[in-house]
Amino acid sequence: MAQPFYETIKYLNPMGLSMSYITTPGGYHPLHWHEDMEILYPLNGIVDIWVDGKEYTLKEKHFSVIESSQIHSTYSHSDPSMFLCIHLSKKQLKNYLPDIEFRCINCTPDEIDDHSFPQYHSICELIENMTRLYIKDVSFHSLEAAGILLQMLAQLLRNFSTETSLSCLTDTQTKERIKKIISYVEENFRNPISLQDIADYLGLTKEYFCRFFKKNMGTSFLNYVNDVRLSHIYQEIQNTDASISEIMEHNGFTNQKHFNRAFKKQYNQTPSSIRHAHK
């Protein structure tokens, strides 16, 4: 069965570069992963990002690098939220840079020191130039954008990369187990899911699974399942005419009071206010 939260990237060119300008509703985008390295650049507002157990805040017109296969989620505080999202395939780029798969790029604003800030700012300026080209709708935008992307990649590798080490890569077995959890929840969140169900699926005891999930995901499993349900509900409230109670039940909630409380905590708005705002 297909894994719905494994994202397939369409490349800009044979070198494995992809660039897209995205406008989405605000709110929570659940945990997902892809084999491609990602550069995320918010064009408006603030985004909270969770990557492999760490959480940080990304301001507009700053960028962050999410390495290949890192499990991550985002929470956008603006509605709508606009991003420049860049993906780079290390598998395809190794034809030009044979050792790229053995290098890990660590570049998030929270971890940039004073010594590295000029290099970080230089890359921000390259991204801003790319955005100006897109806004102007220059005829050869794609060609120029590919050139800028290569400059960015060179600067990231030169200034922010290290050789792959155990400290850079999450334990393989742990990562594969988390991916299985993400896929299982996305396939089954509309039905009741118990701790025993997911523990049995992974071949673990319920107690060990709870400790494993909390340690590696930073939240309880049941909270995570509800977050996934809420993100789907948020989208359906805006994009369908179904009643809120129907949407709630369709996405796995059976208790109205519990749903209302969880939704308000997650989005700081009621479901009905979201519905009215997008009519």
C-alpha distance (Angstrom), angle and dihedral (degrees) to the residues before:
residue distance angle dihedral
M1 . . .
A2 3.81 . .
Q3 3.79 118.4 .
P4 3.83 104.5 -124.7
F5 3.76 95.5 -162.3
Y6 3.78 95.1 53.1
E7 3.80 100.5 96.1
T8 3.81 121.2 -144.9
I9 3.80 113.8 -148.2
K10 3.81 125.5 -146.8
Y11 3.78 108.4 -142.7
L12 3.79 127.3 -132.6
N13 3.80 92.5 -141.2
P14 3.85 142.7 -12.7
M15 3.81 90.5 -78.8
G16 3.80 90.1 72.2
L17 3.80 100.2 -107.5
S18 3.80 123.1 142.4
M19 3.80 129.9 179.4
S20 3.80 128.0 -179.6
Y21 3.79 136.7 169.2
I22 3.79 108.6 -140.1
T23 3.79 132.8 -167.6
T24 3.80 115.0 -168.6
P25 3.81 137.7 160.2
G26 3.77 114.2 -89.8
G27 3.75 122.8 -104.8
Y28 3.77 137.3 64.7
H29 3.81 125.8 -11.1
P30 3.83 106.0 -167.6
L31 3.78 126.9 -127.4
H32 3.79 115.3 -65.7
W33 3.79 140.4 150.4
H34 3.79 143.2 -156.8
E35 3.77 135.4 -174.2
D36 3.81 92.4 -117.6
M37 3.79 125.6 88.1
E38 3.82 111.4 -113.8
I39 3.80 132.1 -149.6
L40 3.81 111.5 -163.2
Y41 3.81 119.8 -163.0
P42 3.83 117.4 176.6
L43 3.80 113.5 -147.1
N44 3.79 93.6 -164.6
G45 3.77 137.6 19.4
I46 3.78 131.5 -7.7
V47 3.79 128.9 -54.7
D48 3.79 127.2 -160.6
I49 3.81 110.9 -147.4
W50 3.80 128.3 -163.0
V51 3.83 114.6 -163.0
D52 3.80 124.0 175.5
G53 3.79 93.4 -31.2
K54 3.81 98.3 -39.8
E55 3.81 125.1 105.0
Y56 3.79 127.4 -157.9
T57 3.80 140.7 156.7
L58 3.80 123.8 -112.3
K59 3.81 117.9 -159.2
E60 3.78 124.5 -151.4
K61 3.81 115.9 -79.7
H62 3.79 91.2 19.4
F63 3.78 121.3 103.8
S64 3.76 137.3 -145.0
V65 3.80 131.1 -163.4
I66 3.80 119.4 -134.6
E67 3.78 109.3 -165.8
S68 3.80 123.4 -132.4
S69 3.83 114.9 -74.3
Q70 3.81 93.6 7.3
I71 3.79 111.2 143.9
H72 3.79 110.0 -126.9
S73 3.79 146.3 161.9
T74 3.81 134.6 -169.5
Y75 3.78 138.3 -149.0
S76 3.81 115.5 -159.6
H77 3.79 117.2 -157.1
S78 3.83 94.7 -163.2
D79 3.78 125.0 75.3
P80 2.95 110.7 -126.6
S81 3.79 100.3 25.1
M82 3.80 121.9 -157.7
F83 3.79 124.7 -158.3
L84 3.74 142.5 173.7
C85 3.79 103.2 -140.4
I86 3.81 119.3 -168.6
H87 3.79 125.5 -172.4
L88 3.80 126.5 -168.7
S89 3.79 123.3 -169.1
K90 3.78 111.1 -141.8
K91 3.80 90.1 -167.2
Q92 3.79 91.3 60.8
L93 3.79 95.9 36.6
K94 3.81 92.0 55.5
N95 3.82 87.1 76.8
Y96 3.81 85.1 70.7
L97 3.83 99.6 27.0
P98 3.82 107.2 31.0
D99 3.81 95.5 -170.1
I100 3.83 98.1 46.2
E101 3.82 92.2 105.0
F102 3.79 88.3 59.9
R103 3.79 94.3 55.9
C104 3.80 127.1 81.6
I105 3.82 121.0 -155.8
N106 3.81 116.1 -145.7
C107 3.78 109.5 -171.8
T108 3.80 122.8 143.2
P109 3.83 123.9 139.5
D110 3.81 92.8 -120.3
E111 3.79 90.6 60.1
I112 3.83 99.6 44.1
D113 3.81 111.0 112.2
D114 3.80 126.0 -156.0
H115 3.79 91.5 -97.5
S116 3.83 93.0 56.1
F117 3.80 98.0 38.2
P118 3.86 96.2 91.1
Q119 3.82 89.5 56.2
Y120 3.81 91.1 46.7
H121 3.81 91.1 48.6
S122 3.80 90.3 50.0
I123 3.80 90.7 57.2
C124 3.83 90.2 47.6
E125 3.80 88.1 55.9
L126 3.81 90.9 51.8
I127 3.81 90.2 52.5
E128 3.81 90.4 48.0
N129 3.82 89.9 52.0
M130 3.79 89.5 50.9
T131 3.80 90.4 51.5
R132 3.82 91.7 50.7
L133 3.81 89.8 53.0
Y134 3.79 90.3 52.1
I135 3.82 93.3 48.8
K136 3.81 91.2 50.2
D137 3.82 89.6 49.8
V138 3.77 92.1 -135.2
S139 3.81 111.0 -163.5
F140 3.79 93.8 -124.3
H141 3.79 95.4 39.6
S142 3.82 95.4 129.5
L143 3.80 92.6 52.2
E144 3.80 93.2 47.4
A145 3.81 91.6 43.8
A146 3.81 91.2 54.6
G147 3.79 89.4 53.1
I148 3.80 91.9 50.6
L149 3.81 91.0 47.3
L150 3.79 90.5 55.4
Q151 3.80 90.3 51.0
M152 3.79 89.7 50.7
L153 3.80 92.3 48.9
A154 3.80 91.8 49.7
Q155 3.81 91.1 51.4
L156 3.81 92.5 46.8
L157 3.79 92.2 50.8
R158 3.80 92.9 44.5
N159 3.80 97.3 46.9
F160 3.80 109.7 21.0
S161 3.80 108.6 29.6
T162 3.77 133.0 96.0
E163 3.78 133.5 -175.6
T164 3.78 111.6 -86.7
S165 3.79 112.6 -89.0
L166 3.79 139.1 164.1
S167 3.80 88.7 -95.8
C168 3.79 90.4 56.9
L169 3.79 99.3 46.2
T170 3.80 125.8 57.7
D171 3.80 114.6 -126.3
T172 3.82 106.1 -80.6
Q173 3.80 96.1 -132.1
T174 3.80 91.6 49.0
K175 3.78 92.6 48.9
E176 3.80 93.5 48.3
R177 3.79 90.4 49.1
I178 3.81 91.6 51.8
K179 3.81 90.6 49.6
K180 3.80 89.4 53.2
I181 3.81 90.1 51.1
I182 3.82 92.2 50.2
S183 3.81 92.3 49.7
Y184 3.81 93.0 45.2
V185 3.80 92.7 52.0
E186 3.80 93.6 46.5
E187 3.80 90.4 51.7
N188 3.81 95.5 45.2
F189 3.83 109.2 26.9
R190 3.81 93.5 108.7
N191 3.82 89.2 63.2
P192 3.81 128.9 59.5
I193 3.82 110.2 -80.4
S194 3.79 119.3 -167.9
L195 3.78 128.6 -166.6
Q196 3.79 88.0 -114.4
D197 3.83 90.9 54.3
I198 3.80 94.4 55.8
A199 3.82 93.7 39.1
D200 3.82 90.4 53.1
Y201 3.81 90.4 47.2
L202 3.82 90.0 56.4
G203 3.79 95.0 39.3
L204 3.81 93.3 -116.8
T205 3.78 135.3 123.8
K206 3.79 115.2 -101.8
E207 3.81 91.7 -117.4
Y208 3.81 94.3 50.6
F209 3.82 91.6 46.2
C210 3.83 92.1 53.0
R211 3.81 91.5 51.7
F212 3.81 92.2 45.0
F213 3.80 94.0 49.5
K214 3.80 95.3 45.9
K215 3.81 92.0 47.9
N216 3.80 95.9 48.9
M217 3.79 102.3 31.6
G218 3.79 102.3 35.3
T219 3.81 94.4 -131.1
S220 3.79 139.9 61.5
F221 3.80 119.8 -83.3
L222 3.81 93.3 -119.2
N223 3.82 91.0 52.0
Y224 3.80 89.1 51.3
V225 3.81 92.5 50.8
N226 3.80 90.0 51.0
D227 3.83 90.4 49.1
V228 3.80 89.8 55.4
R229 3.80 91.2 47.8
L230 3.81 92.0 48.2
S231 3.81 93.0 50.9
H232 3.82 90.9 54.9
I233 3.79 91.3 45.1
Y234 3.81 90.8 51.0
Q235 3.80 90.5 54.8
E236 3.81 94.3 45.5
I237 3.81 93.2 49.2
Q238 3.80 88.6 58.1
N239 3.79 98.8 38.4
T240 3.82 105.7 37.3
D241 3.80 137.5 52.0
A242 3.80 94.4 -136.6
S243 3.79 116.4 124.1
I244 3.78 117.1 -96.6
S245 3.81 91.4 -117.1
E246 3.81 90.3 53.5
I247 3.81 91.5 48.7
M248 3.79 90.8 47.8
E249 3.80 93.5 52.4
H250 3.82 92.9 41.8
N251 3.80 89.3 57.6
G252 3.77 99.5 49.7
F253 3.83 106.3 -88.9
T254 3.80 116.5 125.1
N255 3.81 101.4 169.7
Q256 3.82 115.7 70.7
K257 3.81 96.0 -160.9
H258 3.79 92.7 48.2
F259 3.80 90.7 47.9
N260 3.82 94.0 49.4
R261 3.79 91.7 48.7
A262 3.82 93.5 47.6
F263 3.81 93.2 46.2
K264 3.81 93.3 49.6
K265 3.81 90.9 48.7
Q266 3.81 92.4 49.4
Y267 3.82 100.3 43.6
N268 3.80 103.3 18.5
Q269 3.82 87.9 -128.3
T270 3.78 136.1 83.2
P271 3.82 120.3 -107.8
S272 3.80 90.7 -114.6
S273 3.82 92.6 53.5
I274 3.82 89.4 53.7
R275 3.80 90.0 50.3
H276 3.82 93.6 49.2
A277 3.83 93.2 45.9
H278 3.80 91.6 58.7
K279 3.79 100.4 44.9
